[in-house]
Amino acid sequence: MNQTTSAETRTAGRHLEPVDDLDAVDALDAVDRSLARRSALRHRHAQGLSRLMDQRTDLRGVNQLADFVDDAIRWTA
């Protein structure tokens, strides 16, 4: 087998090893779980904001971003 590095560049404890396919699958599963948690959190916050804006109509106009999100939720419903 051909060596791609010289003996001088190899040091003890510092070498390249092949990555197992299981490690890659575990990493993808962790990313998928993280994305799912982030999506669920985003939906919970949007639902909470919408509920708050329904209960407290006096808050309309106080924060432009909250108004924008509330309007966007209503348009997509």
C-alpha positions as semicolon CSV with decimal commas, in nm:
position;residue;x (nm);y (nm);z (nm)
1;M;0,000;0,000;0,000
2;N;0,134;0,345;-0,084
3;Q;0,196;0,583;0,202
4;T;0,065;0,934;0,150
5;T;0,267;1,101;0,425
6;S;0,631;1,085;0,514
7;A;0,757;0,944;0,841
8;E;0,848;1,296;0,961
9;T;0,491;1,422;0,942
10;R;0,341;1,131;1,132
11;T;0,342;1,172;1,508
12;A;0,237;0,934;1,782
13;G;-0,131;0,958;1,865
14;R;-0,201;1,182;1,571
15;H;-0,306;0,994;1,264
16;L;-0,601;0,964;1,034
17;E;-0,843;0,680;1,086
18;P;-1,137;0,581;0,871
19;V;-1,472;0,702;0,999
20;D;-1,724;0,426;1,054
21;D;-2,053;0,454;0,875
22;L;-2,229;0,423;1,210
23;D;-2,060;0,739;1,335
24;A;-2,186;0,928;1,031
25;V;-2,537;0,793;1,083
26;D;-2,529;0,890;1,451
27;A;-2,416;1,240;1,358
28;L;-2,698;1,274;1,105
29;D;-2,949;1,148;1,361
30;A;-2,824;1,408;1,609
31;V;-2,863;1,682;1,348
32;D;-3,213;1,560;1,262
33;R;-3,311;1,559;1,629
34;S;-3,170;1,909;1,673
35;L;-3,362;2,038;1,371
36;A;-3,682;1,875;1,497
37;R;-3,639;2,033;1,842
38;R;-3,573;2,374;1,685
39;S;-3,882;2,344;1,466
40;A;-4,101;2,239;1,760
41;L;-3,970;2,531;1,966
42;R;-4,038;2,775;1,683
43;H;-4,396;2,648;1,654
44;R;-4,449;2,667;2,032
45;H;-4,328;3,027;2,042
46;A;-4,543;3,126;1,745
47;Q;-4,847;2,960;1,903
48;G;-4,778;3,133;2,235
49;L;-4,739;3,470;2,066
50;S;-5,062;3,421;1,872
51;R;-5,248;3,323;2,190
52;L;-5,109;3,626;2,375
53;M;-5,206;3,863;2,094
54;D;-5,561;3,717;2,099
55;Q;-5,591;3,762;2,474
56;R;-5,429;4,104;2,496
57;T;-5,547;4,322;2,208
58;D;-5,390;4,623;2,381
59;L;-5,047;4,485;2,287
60;R;-5,113;4,535;1,916
61;G;-4,883;4,808;1,787
62;V;-4,636;4,786;2,075
63;N;-4,382;4,566;1,896
64;Q;-4,367;4,560;1,518
65;L;-4,204;4,217;1,501
66;A;-4,475;4,064;1,722
67;D;-4,741;4,224;1,501
68;F;-4,569;4,091;1,188
69;V;-4,544;3,735;1,324
70;D;-4,905;3,740;1,445
71;D;-5,025;3,863;1,105
72;A;-4,814;3,602;0,925
73;I;-4,965;3,325;1,137
74;R;-5,315;3,449;1,064
75;W;-5,249;3,462;0,689
76;T;-5,118;3,105;0,682
77;A;-5,404;2,959;0,889
